[in-house]
């Protein structure tokens, strides 16, 4: 008898091409198995040896929610490093540690990591500003590309982990994010919002992407045509698309886009969603129903599962460990010393020196013998919602104390210690001695009352910490207890809002605005007694010291976070007051801002001699700040966003048009507090010898820009050399300047180095709406090199032989969204395809430049929709109140989704003219055209 050797199935053959193996495996699943595998938690298919797998492990700046892991600065801080090489090394560490967590529990700790966040930050009030990389698509693209490369690894076959870019697209506000719509015209879309995502796919090789909750031009992001058309089409992304948590249900309950989950799941899968992060029972039931009714085919599931399982094969899941270089990661990889050292390096590189009058910094330990560390963030290291658990943490106070081994350090957090008593009974609030620490107003004597550390975070938000047990006051919405180890949670229940009452009383509202009632406190009215005046303590500490270091900023989970946009750009009023009072008694005051976003520091910048900024930088925050303060590290961080002076310099947070809203350094023509790319050093640098490889180039060439940089200071340091470009003239409004290259270099005193940038001329293109294509205009461009967008040191002209935008032919059907300028309108969905224009008020207009009427016109037709009362389109030439050549009346069409073609005659017109379409009434306009004289009936 011959023993036949067992033949492996094709997907089990490790020598076959991965694509063949994926197709084979997917073909072997039953239909019911395929349905279950469409969800985020993919179940096991034991008969084929397929193990359970989860898509989605949070990893914004280190592995989150799975236990202790190396913690890096928040992404806003990582962006301030302007160092792609560093970002790639950080990504590699995140990937390494993800492998360990996966090995510990492969069913729940997946290797598809939900990071980085690539959303464009055109508004600093966004509650999630900490999570992304700033306001510039080029900087964002370079940094996130590098992070992706690190996470996924350099191996030619296998991936260490998978980076999931989020959140596609136009996601930069939290208010109403589940159903709001970002209005984005084609130029903003192509030149700004899409530009940020493209490099991470094309150069970084990202193999996953998450769609956003919001809509874009009325179409929910999960259904937006660019998911298929651009990401999987133009950019040829060969991985999988995942929906954000609950977004399938959101299509029905939030957007009210569909009436049933069946419709939602059909549209999502057909639009390229490969993995659904939602209730599995609802998802699977909806898929079954759609299949039964023929609205989905098995082939639709096959396409999606081919994408998700291709990634699982690339992770080496179906191959022996000896073939996969990333398998068998040692368990002690998590948090190992080399990773901690990288965390310190990143934290140091991220620190931005905003001001240093009279070279107050670095502090001289030989002359500065007494230092006061002051402020509510002075002895704390906070984590945000997507931070991991710190394996250890060094606070600023601890870092400074370690430097002052020959001197003394005084600490004063500047916060009051208070007692609370019932305004009705007069009894004091205490806490029960058990682990719950329930608050009750039942103590008769002041010395038996609980003392609380009261921290005022501004904008009506405070926290209380019981001094007897060191726990934060929190609530389960029924009982108030001093039992929280940290300020933490999706709903931050450690935050309370004081409400002023009569005769100096106050009451407390909880995190959700509900009134707080304590046992023994009838009516909820309280009186606050100050035991220790925190401001007086801080002033006394500063007065007794050679230098005062005030550490202020935000808590990452208070006032600005996921689901909550920031109410203002200022520091808390109590922090401003603390700074002013300390500065009165100590002119050697240094302000350190630790924050998740930019701040309006007008008084601070005007008066305080030295100012530093750091994000919440993780476990090594204190050491990094101390190294900078005392000169053991020369700061070279650069701002990744414009720091404005006031919210008055910003339009409404829902205004996504960066041109018309004059947003970001590209279009902002006001005076910022600190410009994009800004940051000082303890060294000084000279720029000269700017040269360009060619003074005149064609549109398909590359140019090399070189500049010599010299360290003219007496301390080694890094300089971030930045290259900007401006089109000197254009048919359209172009940015004031655009970042097209940067390099972080280290120079010793007196050292000179020539820095070179290679710039494809194609990078000078803009999106030409007249032809729906990129256009490189002929003309001159100014190349500018310097230390920030506001500090251009040298510049040179470049002549480009490119294209000239021809006059528009408006006798051809023209999408209304392809305007040159507008007023009083927004973009919405046209269910016939594409986007349309709607009025945001009672009237508005669209302008179309360079309309070629040399062949003559005699009529006009448009595809419109109107509600009650109908609407109208006035046709004017040359200027807004120019010659009226026709009025097109639009009758009621039967609703906003019912489209009809309307037409009218026009006066004759000739030549190349500017055209205004002046809209009135409840009207939607998707496309139009002028009719030649011979075409008018």
FENWO-V53925 format. One line per field, one symbol per residue. phi: phi as a letter, one per 20 degrees, with the letter a starting at -180 (. if undefined). burial: I if it has 9 or more other C-alpha atoms within 8 Angstrom, else O. A space follows every 50 residues. Layout:
phi: ???
burial: ???
//
This chain:
phi: .eefffeffgfeefeefgfffffffffeffffffffffegeeffcffdme efbdeocfbgbpfdmdpfbgddgggffgffflcgffffffgffgfgffff ffffbffcdfeeeeaeedgfdecfegfdggeddoedfffgffffgfffgf feneffdedfbcedfbceamdbbdglffbfceecegfgffecffgfegff efeemgdbbdeeffeclndggfdfffgefdfeegelfddcdcefgmffff feeeflececfgffffffffeofdcdebgffffffffgffffemecdgff fgfffffffgfffffnfdcfgfedfdfmfgfeffmfgfffffffgffffe fdeebbfllgdffeffdeeccddcpfdfcbcddefdeeeffabdfggfff gfeefdcccddbfmdfdcddbffeeneeeccffffflfebeceedffeff ededdeenlmdccccfffcmdffbbemcddcecefbeapfeeeeecdfcf delmebcddfgdnffecdgndfnmecdddeeceffffffffffecfbdde dcqcefdcmbagncfffaeefggffgfgfffffgdbfeddddddbeafce dffgffdffccccbffenfdgfffffgffdnfbefbfcfebfeeeaffed fgfeeeefffelemffcfdedffcfgnfrdbfdccddblfbcfbeccefd eddddcbecceeedbfaecdecdcccffbafcfdgfacfcabbecdcegn fdbeddcdcffgfefceeffclbfcdffqdcdeccaeafdceecbbecec ecdcffgfdeeegcfffefebbbmcbecedfepmdcdceecebabcdcel fedfencbabcbeccbefnmabcedcdmbfdfgedrcdedfgeopfdddc edbbecffbbndcedddedbnecccdbbaedfgfeee
burial: OOOOOOOOOIIIIOOIOIOIIIIIIIOOIOOOIIIIIIIIIIIIIOOOOO IIIIIIIIIIIIIIIIOIIIIIIIIIIIIIIIIIOOIIIIIIIIIIIIII IIOOOIIOIIIIIIIIIIIIIIIIIIIIIIIIIIIIIIIIIIIIIIIIII IIIOOOOIIIIIIIIIIIIIIIIIOOIIIIIIIIIIIIIIIIIIIIIIII IIOIIIIIIIIIIIIIIIIIIIIIOOIIIIIIIOIOIOIIIIIIOIIIII IIOIIIOIOOIIIIIIIIIOIIIIIIIIOOOIIIOIIIIIIOOOOIOOOI IIIIIIIIIIIIIIIIOOIOIOOIOIIOIOOOIIIOOOIIOIIIIIIIII IIIIIIOOOIIIIOIOOIIIIIIIIIIIIOIOIOIIIIIIIOIIIIIIII IOOIOOIIIIIIIIIIIIIIIIIIOOIIIIIIOOOIIIIIIIIIOOOOII IIIIIIIIOOIIIIIIIOOOIIIIIOOOOIIIIIOOIIOOOIIIIIIIOO IOOOIIIIIIIOOOIIOIIIIIOIIIIIOIIOIIIOIIIOIIIOIIIIII IIIIOIIIIIIOOIIIOOIIIIOIIIOIIOIIIOIIIIIIIIIIIIIIII IOOIIOOIIIIIIIIIIIIIIIIIIIIIIIIOOIIIIIIIIIIIIIOOOI OOIOIIIIIOIIIIIIIOOOOIIIIIIIIIIIIOIOIIOIOIOOOOIIIO IOIIIIIIIIIIIOIIIIIIIIIIIIIOOOOOOOIOIIIIIIIIOOIIII IIOOIOIOIIIIOIIIIIIOOOOOIIIIIIIIIIIIIIIIOIIIIIIIII IIOOOOOIOIOOOIIIIIIIOIOIIIIIIIOOOOIIIIIIOOIIIIIIII IIIOOIIIIIIIIIIIIOIIIIIIIIIIIOOOOIIIIIIIOIIOIIOIIO OIIIIIIIIIIIIIIIIIIIIIIIIIIIIIIIIOOIO
//
